């Protein structure tokens, strides 16, 4: 039987885990220069965050799996955004060189 003290400990640990996961996500969000490395780092960050959030809800494995999928998708979207910005920069640079 869980006591009120156990509930408070779990809530505090859950908040710490969530805060740590969010901090790690922000700190590592720009990892990678290639599509593969951005996808891998996004997956790893998503899995860690999902596991932390899943642990609060009682199922860390399910949270990690959902987080990994979301992180992979996020990493690929971020990669496409970065490539688009790089193409636009290169196009502008080439246009300026022609003038």
N, C-alpha and C positions, 0 to 999 in steps of 0.2 A: 504494500500500500504506500503510495507516494504522499509525502507530507507537503505542506505549504512551502517549507524550506527547500525541498527538492524542486518544486515548480519555479521558485525564484532563481535558483542556481541555473536551471535549464534556460530560463528566459535570458538571464545575464550572459550565459555562454552563447546562446543563439544570437544575441545582439552583437557580441564580440565577433563571432564567426561571420556574420553578415557584413559587419563593418570591415573586417579584414579582407573578405572576398571583394568587396567594392573597391577598397584601396588597391588591392592587387590588380584588379581589372583596369583601373585608371592608370596605374603605373606601367602596366605592360601592354596597354592598348596599341601602342605604336610599334610593337615588335615586328620585325620582318620586313624584308625588301622584296621578296618574291611571293608569287601566289601561294606556293606550297608552305612557305614559312608563316605567312599570315593566316592561312587556314589552320595550320597546326597550333599556332599560338592562340588563335581564337577558340579552337576546340578545347585546349587545355584550360584556358581562363574560364570558359563557359562551364566546363565540367567541375572545376573547383568551386565556382560560385553556385552552381546548381546543387552540388553536394552539401554545401553549407546551408543553403536555403532548405534543401530536402531534409537535412538533419533536424532542422527546427520543426518541420512538419511530420517527422517520424519515418521518412523513407529516403535516406541519403542516396541510395543507388538509383532510384527513379529520378531524383533531382539531378544527379550527375549525368544521367543519360539525356535528360531533357536539356540540361545546360550545355552539354557537349554539342548537341544538334544545333541549338541556337547560336552557340559560339562559332561553330563551323560556318553557318550561314552568315553571321555577322562578319567573320574574317574575310569571306569571299566578297561580300558587298563592299567592305572597306577597301579591299584590294582593287576592285573595279573603279571605285571612286578615286583612289590614288593614281591609277593608270590614266583615267580621264583627265585629271588635273595635270599630270605630266605631259600628256599629248597636247593639251591646250597651251601649256607653257612653251613647249618646243615649237609649236606652230607660230606663236607670237614672236618668239626669238628669231625664227627663220624669216618671218615677214619683216621684222625690223632690220635684219641684215641685208635684205634686198633693196632697201631704200637708200 
